[in-house]
Amino acid sequence: MRCVLPICVALLFAGCSATRELTAFEAASSEKALIRWQRKRVSLVCDAVCARSQNGAVLVRLYKQSPAPLAEFRLEPEKYFAAKGRLAGRGWAGPPARAPTTFSSWIAFLSAYQESAGLETGARQVQTAATRIAYTKSGRKLKALSVSNTGTGEVISAVFK
């Protein structure tokens, strides 16, 4: 019995330290978009709000005929990712490198959106081993962003309004 109590306490503290509480997201700028999320022969088109905070965090909320978001994906500048909502299953929060593979396309999309302010104007494509990223930017405004996961075939495309 003596061994069980320290193990339970250790597990409790280990569980608490695995995630952290995110501060409330305060958008410095936001833009509306139409997002098409294609995964395993299923395609979903949603309205979205894509936002940036002053500290460089980005957030995407997906909506479909409801004021409540179906999903929310967030990436902090120190590379901390969080997903929640009905379309995110049980959700997840933690370092992107440890995220379940089901969120890899969203992490790539959020990373590209996070970096889009510094991207060159025009239409460009960037290919990595795991993803293909395509974007169109006019002046300082992002017009379109698409991330294709070459491993899973999942595609997330946004057209900004």
C-alpha positions as semicolon CSV with decimal commas, in nm:
position;residue;x (nm);y (nm);z (nm)
1;M;0,000;0,000;0,000
2;R;0,288;0,238;0,075
3;C;0,421;0,201;-0,282
4;V;0,087;0,281;-0,443
5;L;0,048;0,632;-0,296
6;P;0,379;0,773;-0,427
7;I;0,310;0,624;-0,770
8;C;-0,036;0,783;-0,781
9;V;0,103;1,120;-0,677
10;A;0,381;1,094;-0,939
11;L;0,127;1,009;-1,209
12;L;-0,093;1,299;-1,103
13;F;0,194;1,547;-1,127
14;A;0,317;1,398;-1,454
15;G;-0,029;1,438;-1,605
16;C;-0,048;1,797;-1,489
17;S;0,289;1,891;-1,631
18;A;0,222;1,739;-1,976
19;T;-0,009;2,023;-2,079
20;R;-0,020;2,388;-1,999
21;E;-0,298;2,639;-1,978
22;L;-0,305;2,873;-2,277
23;T;-0,376;3,237;-2,214
24;A;-0,680;3,390;-2,380
25;F;-0,614;3,462;-2,746
26;E;-0,616;3,834;-2,818
27;A;-0,631;3,897;-3,191
28;A;-0,427;4,187;-3,326
29;S;-0,566;4,119;-3,675
30;S;-0,808;3,874;-3,829
31;E;-0,944;3,786;-4,168
32;K;-1,229;3,573;-4,293
33;A;-1,167;3,281;-4,522
34;L;-1,339;2,993;-4,689
35;I;-1,158;2,670;-4,600
36;R;-1,186;2,339;-4,778
37;W;-1,058;2,047;-4,570
38;Q;-1,025;1,722;-4,762
39;R;-0,940;1,404;-4,578
40;K;-0,989;1,040;-4,682
41;R;-1,234;1,110;-4,967
42;V;-1,440;1,338;-4,743
43;S;-1,444;1,709;-4,811
44;L;-1,575;1,979;-4,582
45;V;-1,612;2,345;-4,676
46;C;-1,635;2,586;-4,382
47;D;-1,630;2,953;-4,309
48;A;-1,327;3,040;-4,104
49;V;-1,171;3,319;-3,904
50;C;-0,793;3,327;-3,921
51;A;-0,632;3,552;-3,663
52;R;-0,288;3,666;-3,547
53;S;-0,196;3,793;-3,203
54;Q;0,058;4,061;-3,121
55;N;0,306;3,797;-2,999
56;G;0,291;3,597;-3,326
57;A;0,043;3,327;-3,227
58;V;-0,210;3,224;-3,493
59;L;-0,559;3,082;-3,459
60;V;-0,805;2,930;-3,706
61;R;-1,169;2,873;-3,612
62;L;-1,397;2,674;-3,843
63;Y;-1,771;2,748;-3,863
64;K;-2,058;2,581;-4,046
65;Q;-2,401;2,745;-4,016
66;S;-2,357;2,807;-3,645
67;P;-2,207;3,080;-3,427
68;A;-2,020;2,812;-3,228
69;P;-1,695;2,695;-3,389
70;L;-1,671;2,333;-3,506
71;A;-1,297;2,336;-3,444
72;E;-1,023;2,566;-3,325
73;F;-0,655;2,523;-3,409
74;R;-0,389;2,739;-3,247
75;L;-0,012;2,763;-3,283
76;E;0,197;2,967;-3,044
77;P;0,526;3,130;-3,154
78;E;0,722;2,906;-2,916
79;K;0,583;2,611;-3,114
80;Y;0,301;2,498;-2,888
81;F;-0,004;2,361;-3,071
82;A;-0,362;2,319;-2,947
83;A;-0,669;2,171;-3,117
84;K;-1,021;2,154;-2,980
85;G;-1,382;2,127;-3,094
86;R;-1,607;1,863;-3,244
87;L;-1,399;1,824;-3,560
88;A;-1,079;1,785;-3,357
89;G;-1,199;1,468;-3,186
90;R;-1,075;1,459;-2,828
91;G;-0,850;1,754;-2,906
92;W;-0,484;1,781;-2,821
93;A;-0,230;2,030;-2,686
94;G;0,147;2,021;-2,670
95;P;0,462;2,050;-2,880
96;P;0,389;2,002;-3,254
97;A;0,660;1,736;-3,280
98;R;0,460;1,518;-3,038
99;A;0,118;1,583;-3,192
100;P;-0,085;1,292;-3,328
101;T;-0,043;1,256;-3,705
102;T;-0,409;1,352;-3,751
103;F;-0,305;1,712;-3,676
104;S;0,010;1,726;-3,892
105;S;-0,166;1,903;-4,180
106;W;-0,315;2,165;-3,949
107;I;0,024;2,226;-3,790
108;A;0,174;2,277;-4,137
109;F;-0,115;2,508;-4,235
110;L;-0,082;2,716;-3,917
111;S;0,297;2,736;-3,958
112;A;0,258;2,860;-4,316
113;Y;-0,007;3,112;-4,208
114;Q;0,219;3,224;-3,923
115;E;0,506;3,285;-4,168
116;S;0,291;3,438;-4,444
117;A;0,355;3,797;-4,336
118;G;0,717;3,758;-4,445
119;L;0,645;3,574;-4,770
120;E;0,718;3,726;-5,110
121;T;0,437;3,874;-5,317
122;G;0,304;3,655;-5,598
123;A;0,215;3,291;-5,642
124;R;0,467;3,044;-5,502
125;Q;0,500;2,678;-5,409
126;V;0,726;2,522;-5,150
127;Q;0,781;2,147;-5,135
128;T;0,918;1,959;-4,836
129;A;0,939;1,585;-4,776
130;A;0,604;1,584;-4,594
131;T;0,408;1,876;-4,742
132;R;0,346;2,091;-5,045
133;I;0,256;2,450;-4,962
134;A;0,115;2,687;-5,222
135;Y;0,015;3,047;-5,166
136;T;-0,087;3,360;-5,350
137;K;-0,010;3,697;-5,199
138;S;-0,096;4,039;-5,336
139;G;0,094;4,321;-5,169
140;R;0,075;4,252;-4,797
141;K;-0,249;4,051;-4,821
142;L;-0,262;3,674;-4,842
143;K;-0,519;3,571;-5,104
144;A;-0,492;3,191;-5,089
145;L;-0,301;2,927;-4,893
146;S;-0,301;2,553;-4,951
147;V;-0,121;2,276;-4,764
148;S;-0,112;1,923;-4,898
149;N;0,019;1,641;-4,680
150;T;0,204;1,408;-4,917
151;G;0,192;1,118;-4,669
152;T;-0,179;1,119;-4,587
153;G;-0,323;1,292;-4,894
154;E;-0,499;1,543;-4,668
155;V;-0,543;1,892;-4,815
156;I;-0,635;2,217;-4,640
157;S;-0,702;2,511;-4,871
158;A;-0,807;2,863;-4,775
159;V;-0,931;3,148;-4,990
160;F;-0,919;3,474;-4,796
161;K;-1,203;3,724;-4,836
